[in-house]
Amino acid sequence: MSWDTYYRGTGEPHDTRLPDPPPWRAFPRRPSPHTFQPPEGLTDAVNAAVFLHRPLLITGAAGSGKSTVIEQVADELRLGSVLRWHITSRSTLTDALYRYDALGHIHTLRIAQSEPRRRRKQGDIADFLQLGPLGTALLPGSPRPRALLIDEIDKSDLDLPSDLLDVLERGVFEIPELVRHSERRVQVRRWRGGDGRDEPQESRPYEVVDGRVQCHRFPFIVMTSNGEREFPAPFLRRCIRYDMPRLSVEALQSVVEAHVERALPPDAADLVKQFVAKVARGETLAVDQLLNAVKLLIDDQGPTGEQRERLIGYLLRNLSGA
């Protein structure tokens, strides 16, 4: 079939049934722990991190399944919804521990001063505070540790891994705005899990006393890296480290079949082999590119002929130097 049934480029409105999304692009996103198949040695690394209460640093190429590991672990060990901290060059340790909307607080105080009827009690600083993903993971009181994903830590500022050391070792942090506050006990909102399925106790505000949070059970932390930089030795020695191996044709085909929820026909299986060969030649490709291409190939509503081949070529373009 031709995809001209969707956008035609004519500017003329027309009625058409738009396609359903593939499973991995359906929203709201849901964890898919059963689609991940751990490579050799990964289960040992995970169990070492759980046993020793140390963070797990997983290094590998984009799309190799690094960030999916924690979903499967959290599901198997009943750790609740996964907290997520996606790293950029602007990420700071403070943002991961807590967020304080100082400008919003000042604006509200000014309104209260000008409108006495709207004056608020002094303790309402809580309305402008929220614990970050790391701060929430360190909260005491949960019978099981929280699961925290620190994604693409190699994208961070050079100082961030070193800034993390004290918190990872001592499991304690302070919120200066609450240390100075006149109220000893302040209810602070928690960070919500990435899938929004927090248990009731995970979504209730937490009472911070004297501005200090001390964890009682170290969270299960997975940090991912694409291998684009080196980390300082003091940081590395506090981690359990694992390098994702390159996927074999058989392993990759199993991963793709788990995502598309069906066995691959011969032409799609050949596409998996071509993908592995491209990676072996040094091309930078991600597994989600392959998933998109396979979806085009196997779906009854997908394009055919030259149009399909052209689109698959677009989808499997080398990422390096793009």
N, C-alpha and C positions, 0 to 999 in steps of 0.2 A: 504494500500500500504506500501511498505518498502522504507525507506530513502536511500537504497543502490543506488538509481538513482543519488545521489549526490556523495559525497566522499565514495569511496569503500575500501580504505586502501590497494590497490593492487600496487600502484605506476604507473599504466598504465593510460595514458591520455585518456579521452573519452569526447565526446560531450554530453552535457545535458543542458536543460533549467533551469537556477537557479530561485529560487522563488522570487516573488515580496515581498517587506517589508510590515509588518503590518503598519497601518496608523501612529502609534506613533513612528515608526522607519524610516520613510521616510525623506530624506534630500533633500534640506535644510529644517530644522525644521520650522514648522509654528505654531503659537499660536492656541490652540484649546479651546477657551473659552466656547463653547457650551457643551463640555464634562464634565464640572465641575458643580456639584450641591451642593451649599453651605449648610452646616448643620445649624441646628437651632441656632440662635444668631449671626451667622457670619455677616449677612448683617447689623445688628445693629452695630457691632464692626467696620465694614468698614465705615459706614456712620458717626460714631462718629469720626473716624480718619480724614475723609474728612472734616467734619464740624469744628473740633478743630485744624486742621492743625498739627496733631501729627503723629508720626510713629506708625504703627500697628505691634505688636510683636505676631506672631502666633506660638504656641508650639504644637507639636504633633509627632506621630510616623512617621518614614520614609515611604514615599509613600501614606500619608494620604491626599495629595492634597494641602499642604501648599503653595508651590510655584506656583500653578496654579491659586490661588485666584487673584493675581495681573494681570494676563492676562485677566481675565474676567472683572475686574474693569476697566482696561485701555481700553478695547474694548467698554464697555458700556458707559463710560464717555468721550470717544474720547481723551485720553491722549497721543496718539502716541505710538510708539514702546517702549517696556519696556527696561530700562537700567538694567544691571545685574552685581552684585558684588558677586562672589562666594568666601566665606571665607575659608581660611586655617589657620593653626597655624602660617604661615609666613606673613599673611596679615597685612598691616599697614594702618593707616589713610592717610598718604601721598600718597600711591599708589592709594587710592580711589579718592583722590582729583586731582592729576596730576602725570604724568610720565615724567621724564627728562632723556634722554639718554646722560649722561655726557661723557661717553667714546666715543660714536660716534661723539659727538661735538668736543672733543679734537682731535680725529683722523682727522677729516675734517679740523680743523684749522692747524694742522701740514702739511697736504697735501697742503693747500693754501699757507703756508709760503714757502714751498719748490718749489711750482709751481705757480709763480705769475699769470699766465693766468687763474688759477682756483680759484683765491682769491675771496672770497665772501664778501658781505656787512655785516656790524656788526649785523644788526637786524636779521640775519638768525638763531638765536637761536630758532626761531619758528619751524624750520625744525626738531628739536629734542625734542619738547615739545608736549604733548597731555594731555588734561584734562581726568581724570579718570571718572568712572561711577557716583560717588557722586559729583565730581566737575561739571560734565555736568548737573546733575539734579538740581544743585543750580544756574545755569545761569539765569539771568533775561531776560526779553524781550519776553518770550513765553506767548501767551494769556491764556494758560491752563498749570497747573503744569505738570512736567514730572513724570512718574512712575518709581520707582527704587526698585528693589528687592535686598535685602541684605540677601543672602542665607546661612543658617547654621551658624549663628553668634555664636552659642555655640562652634564651632570649633576654635574660634579665640584665640589669646594670651589673658591672663587674663586682660591686660591693655586696650585692644582695645575698649570695651564698654565705659569705662570712658573717653578715648580719644575722642570719638564721641560726648560727651556731649556738649562741647562748640559750635561745628559746628551745631548741631541740635537745639541749643537754639538761636544762633545769626545769623545763615545762612550766614556766611561770612568766607572767608579764603584768605590767601595770598600765592603767589608763590615767594619765596625768590629770585630765579634766575632772576625774572622780576622786583622785587622791586629794585634790585641793578643795573638793566640794564640801559644803557644810553637812550634807546628809551622808551618814556612813553607809547606808544601804540604798542602792539604786537598781531598779529593774531595767535591764538592757535587752533589747531584741537580739535574737540569734540570727545567724546566716542560715538561709534555707538550703536544703540539699538540691543538687543539680536537677533532679527529676521531679522536684516539688512534692514528693510523697513522704514527707517527714511524719514520723510518729508524733502523737500528741505531746509527749514529753520533750520532743526535739524542737517543737515550734513555740513552746511557751517561753516568755521572757525569763532571763536568768538574773538572779539577785547578786550583784557584785558588791562585795563588802570591802570598804576602805580602798576602793579602786584597784584591787588586786585579784588576779585569777591564777590559781595554782591547780594544774591537772593532777589527778590521782592515778590515771591509767593512760599511758602514752598512746596516742591515736595510731591507727594503721595508715601510714603515709606512703604514697607512691609518687615519686618525682620522675618526670620524663625528660629526655634530652635527645635532640637530633644529632648529637655529636659535633656540633658546630663550634665548640670551645672547650678549653680545659678548665677544671675546677681546682681550687687550692687543696693541698693535701689535708689540712685540718678538717675541711668539709667532707672530703671523700672517706676519711677513716671513720667517720660517724655513720656511714651509709653501708647497706648491703648493695652491692653492684651487680648488675646483670646486663649483658649485651645481647640484644635480639639477633638471632642468626638470620641469614637470608632465607626466605621461604623457598622450599622446593616446589616443583610442579604439583606433586601430590598434595602437599599441605595447603598450598594456595587454592587448589581446586576445591578442597574440603571447606575452606573458609568461604569461598564464593558461593558454594552450594548452600551453606548454612544461611547466608544472607538472602539469597534469592529464593530459598525454601523449595528447591527442586534440584534434581540431577541435571547436570549440564549436557546438552546435546553435543555431538562431535565438533561442530564449528565453534562453539563456545569454549570447549576444552582446548581446541587448537589456539584460540585467542589467549588462554592462560599460558600455554607454552610459549607463545610469541612474547608475552609480557615478561616472563622469567628470562628469556633470552635477551631482551632489551636491557633489563637490569644488569645481567651478567656482562653485557658489553659496556657498562658504565653509565647508561642513561639513568636519570633521576625520575622515578615514577612512583606514584602512591597507589595503594591498593584501592582507594575509593575511585580513582580513575578507571581501574579495571572493572569495578562493580558497575559504573555507569555504562561502560562499553558493552559489558555482558547483558545488561538490561536492554539496551537497544537491539542486541542480537537475538535474544530469546523471546521477547515480548511479541504477542500477536499484533499489538497495535504499533509496533516499531516500524521504521522505514525499511525498504528493501533495495537491492541492487546497488547502483553507483552511489545513490544518496546515503545508504547505510555505510558503505565503505568510507566515504568522505567524512561522515560524522565520527566514525570510530577513529579515524586518523586525527581529527581535532581533539578528541577526548584523551588520546594516548600520547599527546605531545610531551616532549622532554621538559621537565620543570627547571632544570638548571639553565640559566641564561635566558629564561623565557621573558 
